[in-house]
Amino acid sequence: MWPRLIGLSALALVVALAAPVLAHPMLIKGTVAAVGNKRVQVKTGAEKKDEAPAWYAVDAKTKIFRDKTTVTFENAHIQTGERIVLNVDHDADGTMHTDEIHLAAR
């Protein structure tokens, strides 16, 4: 009985410690390649030859900062070629959510 209890306790500990690893935030730095309807394409320089830059979705939960001021996606007036930093959370199910977008002041 004790070996089984110890084994189950060890398994529970491993699962508890692995849970935070499943979702991990990423910091994306680059320049705006394109702006779409509620999404931004960011060129990081890490793209391989003939590989398009990645698109990042923007939703109502995404916080957008122009310098230190919070703005809406429409009021941010994001332009192609400007520097951009994104905080993106990659969930365990494979979906990515853009938590924050940081843009320089104008």
C-alpha positions as CSV (number, residue, x, y, z in Angstrom):
1,M,0.0,0.0,0.0
2,W,2.7,2.5,0.9
3,P,4.6,2.1,-2.5
4,R,1.3,2.8,-4.3
5,L,0.6,5.9,-2.1
6,I,4.1,7.2,-2.7
7,G,3.8,6.6,-6.4
8,L,0.5,8.4,-6.6
9,S,1.9,11.3,-4.6
10,A,4.9,11.6,-6.9
11,L,2.6,11.6,-9.9
12,A,0.5,14.3,-8.4
13,L,3.6,16.4,-7.7
14,V,4.8,16.0,-11.3
15,V,1.4,17.1,-12.7
16,A,1.2,20.1,-10.4
17,L,4.7,21.3,-11.3
18,A,4.1,20.7,-15.1
19,A,0.9,22.7,-15.3
20,P,2.5,26.2,-15.3
21,V,4.8,25.0,-18.1
22,L,1.9,24.4,-20.5
23,A,1.2,28.1,-20.9
24,H,4.1,30.3,-21.5
25,P,4.4,34.0,-22.4
26,M,6.6,35.1,-25.2
27,L,8.0,38.6,-26.0
28,I,7.9,39.4,-29.7
29,K,10.0,42.3,-30.9
30,G,10.1,43.6,-34.5
31,T,8.6,45.9,-37.1
32,V,5.1,46.0,-38.4
33,A,4.9,44.3,-41.8
34,A,1.1,44.8,-42.2
35,V,-2.0,45.8,-40.3
36,G,-5.3,44.0,-40.9
37,N,-8.7,44.1,-39.3
38,K,-7.9,43.3,-35.7
39,R,-4.6,41.7,-36.4
40,V,-0.9,42.8,-36.9
41,Q,1.8,41.1,-38.9
42,V,5.2,41.4,-37.3
43,K,8.6,40.9,-39.0
44,T,11.1,39.8,-36.4
45,G,14.1,39.1,-38.6
46,A,14.0,35.4,-37.6
47,E,11.9,34.4,-40.6
48,K,13.4,31.9,-42.9
49,K,13.8,32.7,-46.6
50,D,10.5,32.8,-48.4
51,E,8.6,32.6,-45.0
52,A,6.0,35.3,-44.3
53,P,6.0,37.1,-41.0
54,A,3.6,35.9,-38.4
55,W,0.2,37.4,-37.8
56,Y,-1.0,38.2,-34.2
57,A,-4.7,38.6,-33.4
58,V,-6.0,41.6,-31.4
59,D,-9.2,41.3,-29.4
60,A,-11.0,43.2,-26.7
61,K,-8.7,41.8,-24.0
62,T,-5.5,43.0,-25.7
63,K,-4.0,46.1,-24.0
64,I,-2.4,48.5,-26.4
65,F,0.0,51.1,-25.3
66,R,1.3,54.1,-27.3
67,D,4.2,55.2,-25.2
68,K,2.7,54.9,-21.7
69,T,-0.9,55.7,-22.7
70,T,-3.5,53.0,-23.2
71,V,-5.3,53.3,-26.6
72,T,-7.7,51.3,-28.7
73,F,-6.6,49.4,-31.8
74,E,-8.2,52.0,-34.0
75,N,-6.7,55.0,-32.1
76,A,-3.2,53.4,-32.0
77,H,-2.9,54.2,-35.8
78,I,-0.4,51.4,-36.2
79,Q,1.7,51.9,-39.4
80,T,3.8,49.6,-41.5
81,G,7.5,49.9,-40.6
82,E,7.1,51.1,-37.0
83,R,8.7,49.2,-34.1
84,I,6.4,47.0,-32.1
85,V,6.7,44.8,-29.0
86,L,4.0,42.2,-28.2
87,N,3.4,40.1,-25.1
88,V,1.9,36.9,-26.4
89,D,0.7,33.9,-24.4
90,H,0.9,30.5,-26.0
91,D,-1.8,28.3,-24.4
92,A,-1.5,24.5,-23.9
93,D,-4.1,23.9,-26.7
94,G,-1.9,25.7,-29.2
95,T,-3.8,28.9,-29.4
96,M,-1.9,32.2,-29.1
97,H,-3.4,35.3,-27.4
98,T,-1.9,38.8,-27.7
99,D,-2.0,40.2,-24.2
100,E,-0.2,43.5,-24.8
101,I,1.1,45.6,-27.7
102,H,3.7,48.4,-27.0
103,L,4.3,51.1,-29.5
104,A,6.6,54.1,-29.4
105,A,5.3,57.7,-28.8
106,R,4.7,59.9,-31.8
